[in-house]
Amino acid sequence: MTTARSIRLAARPKGLATLKDLSLTEDPIPVPGPGQFLVRVIWLSLDPYMRGRMDDAKSYAKPVDIGDIMQGGCVGEVLASHHPHYARGEIVTGAFGWTTHAVSDGEGVRKLDPRLAPVSTALGVLGMPGITAWVGLNDIAAAKPGETIVVSAATGAVGGLVGQLAKAKGMTVMGLAGGADKCAYACEVLGYDHCLDHRAAPDARTLGARIAEVAPQGVDVYFENVGGKSLSAVLPRMNVHGRVALCGMIAWYGGQNLDEALPLPLVWRTVLTRRLGVQGFIIFDHFHRFPDFLKEVGPMVADGRIVVREDVTDGIENAPVAFLRMLEGGNFGKTLVRVGPDP
Ligand SMILES: NC(=O)c1ccc[n+]([C@@H]2O[C@H](COP(=O)([O-])OP(=O)(O)OC[C@H]3O[C@@H](n4cnc5c(N)ncnc54)[C@H](OP(=O)(O)O)[C@@H]3O)[C@@H](O)[C@H]2O)c1
């Protein structure tokens, strides 16, 4: 192969992102300079945050410029190196972007040991989504055995691990997921006590009534991944001194579903009168916890106590379709693109 194929931001989305906002380009494979190495990308992670990077809006991270390669976490193989610490053949993970080949100076790159776990897990359960689940549950929500937790996007990259860790902690665990298949999987495979199909509920009131039926004791912790109808259904069911780990709000990322929001005065009154702890968190602030996270969750993945599900699409050219599908809930497990063969 002599050309690198990449997906670039072609236009800023107006509302929901579309295929026209992303374009495939071919360029010569980059040549590593002194202190750099060349990586062949094997796995590309597709994550909801990437939708935010397409907007030119003030946020916690700089947006992608029009014409630039979309940002993204990857696993790859070093093909050539002028870097003292990276050798040809090593498997590494880093933010190489939506591309087949990239050069790196090693900043933010970590070596992987393929003997410990399939290398793709470095982008999911043992990577950014995994530590997000673990930090959100333990450090942000301070979840305790015996409590009741609701997890939205319950079978996804983050939610799927939150539910399993909460169960292992001795909590009563309820999931909210899109569709009967995901709900069955949550209960039968991931060990959730209950899972409700939010797409089957016509509105937040109906979904909230179902939550009250299966959890009459109320909700102590809400692991919030979506906003929208789910948030409006769960918030009124929170117990006094409950905690909301505000991780994401994917239902609103394209500016859609705003009519599903509760009025702000009602939200505020609920937070006040129930004395709720609501904490938003961005995982970049918590990466110092990575060694502790890996120490606890790594063995659970290795011995099968944690079930891992990946939703794999082949070929960098198919990344845009897989990404848009994930934003609408079409993924089932951690969304990955297999960009090249995994040795
Ligand atoms: N704060 C942080 O640092 C941080 C880090 C990582 C991720 N996150 C956030 O965590 C959330 C989950 O991320 P992930 O990587 O684990 O993705 P994911 O759950 O694997 O995939 C996204 C899921 O969101 C759900 N969804 C999409 N639109 C929805 C809607 N309108 N209503 C309800 N659910 C909807 C779908 O699940 P269903 O089909 O089950 O509805 C979809 O499968 C996202 O909001 C993401 O931005 C935050």
The ligand as a Tripos MOL2 file, in Angstrom:
@<TRIPOS>MOLECULE
LIG
   48    52     1     0     0
SMALL
NO_CHARGES

@<TRIPOS>ATOM
      1 N1        -17.8540   12.4550   30.1890 N.am      1 LIG1
      2 C1        -16.9330   11.7600   29.5430 C.2       1 LIG1
      3 O1        -15.7440   11.9570   29.7010 O.2       1 LIG1
      4 C2        -17.3970   10.6980   28.5810 C.ar      1 LIG1
      5 C3        -16.5170    9.7040   28.1210 C.ar      1 LIG1
      6 C4        -17.0240    8.7010   27.2790 C.ar      1 LIG1
      7 C5        -18.3490    8.7270   26.9100 C.ar      1 LIG1
      8 N2        -19.1490    9.7360   27.3500 N.ar      1 LIG1
      9 C6        -20.5720    9.7720   26.9990 C.3       1 LIG1
     10 O2        -21.1690    8.5620   27.4330 O.3       1 LIG1
     11 C7        -22.2850    8.2700   26.6040 C.3       1 LIG1
     12 C8        -22.1500    6.8480   26.0860 C.3       1 LIG1
     13 O3        -21.0000    6.7680   25.2670 O.3       1 LIG1
     14 P1        -20.5360    5.3680   24.6610 P.3       1 LIG1
     15 O4        -19.2190    5.5900   24.0260 O.co2     1 LIG1
     16 O5        -20.6800    4.3240   25.6900 O.co2     1 LIG1
     17 O6        -21.5970    5.1440   23.4920 O.3       1 LIG1
     18 P2        -22.5660    3.8960   23.3280 P.3       1 LIG1
     19 O7        -23.4450    3.8240   24.5130 O.co2     1 LIG1
     20 O8        -21.7830    2.6970   22.9580 O.co2     1 LIG1
     21 O9        -23.4000    4.3230   22.0480 O.3       1 LIG1
     22 C9        -24.2980    5.3870   22.0790 C.3       1 LIG1
     23 C10       -25.6670    4.9240   22.5870 C.3       1 LIG1
     24 O10       -26.4420    6.0400   22.9480 O.3       1 LIG1
     25 C11       -27.7840    5.6800   22.9370 C.3       1 LIG1
     26 N3        -28.6190    6.7370   22.3430 N.ar      1 LIG1
     27 C12       -28.4350    7.3750   21.1860 C.ar      1 LIG1
     28 N4        -29.4330    8.2590   20.9800 N.ar      1 LIG1
     29 C13       -30.2530    8.1490   22.0280 C.ar      1 LIG1
     30 C14       -31.4560    8.7910   22.4050 C.ar      1 LIG1
     31 N5        -32.0250    9.7210   21.6390 N.pl3     1 LIG1
     32 N6        -32.0220    8.4390   23.5700 N.ar      1 LIG1
     33 C15       -31.4650    7.5110   24.3430 C.ar      1 LIG1
     34 N7        -30.3180    6.8600   24.0430 N.ar      1 LIG1
     35 C16       -29.7310    7.1860   22.9040 C.ar      1 LIG1
     36 C17       -27.9140    4.4090   22.1020 C.3       1 LIG1
     37 O11       -28.1890    3.3360   22.9840 O.3       1 LIG1
     38 P3        -29.6580    2.6910   23.0600 P.3       1 LIG1
     39 O12       -29.9010    2.0560   21.7220 O.co2     1 LIG1
     40 O13       -29.5640    1.7320   24.1640 O.co2     1 LIG1
     41 O14       -30.5850    3.8240   23.2900 O.co2     1 LIG1
     42 C18       -26.5230    4.2460   21.5200 C.3       1 LIG1
     43 O15       -26.1950    2.9070   21.3220 O.3       1 LIG1
     44 C19       -22.2970    9.3370   25.5150 C.3       1 LIG1
     45 O16       -23.1940   10.3540   25.8770 O.3       1 LIG1
     46 C20       -20.8830    9.8580   25.5340 C.3       1 LIG1
     47 O17       -20.7750   11.1610   25.0310 O.3       1 LIG1
     48 C21       -18.7000   10.7070   28.1580 C.ar      1 LIG1
@<TRIPOS>BOND
     1     1     2 1
     2     2     3 2
     3     2     4 1
     4     4     5 ar
     5     4    48 ar
     6     5     6 ar
     7     6     7 ar
     8     7     8 ar
     9     8     9 1
    10     8    48 ar
    11     9    10 1
    12     9    46 1
    13    10    11 1
    14    11    12 1
    15    11    44 1
    16    12    13 1
    17    13    14 1
    18    14    15 2
    19    14    16 1
    20    14    17 1
    21    17    18 1
    22    18    19 2
    23    18    20 1
    24    18    21 1
    25    21    22 1
    26    22    23 1
    27    23    24 1
    28    23    42 1
    29    24    25 1
    30    25    26 1
    31    25    36 1
    32    26    27 ar
    33    26    35 ar
    34    27    28 ar
    35    28    29 ar
    36    29    30 ar
    37    29    35 ar
    38    30    31 1
    39    30    32 ar
    40    32    33 ar
    41    33    34 ar
    42    34    35 ar
    43    36    37 1
    44    36    42 1
    45    37    38 1
    46    38    39 2
    47    38    40 1
    48    38    41 1
    49    42    43 1
    50    44    45 1
    51    44    46 1
    52    46    47 1
@<TRIPOS>SUBSTRUCTURE
     1 LIG1         1 GROUP 0 **** ****
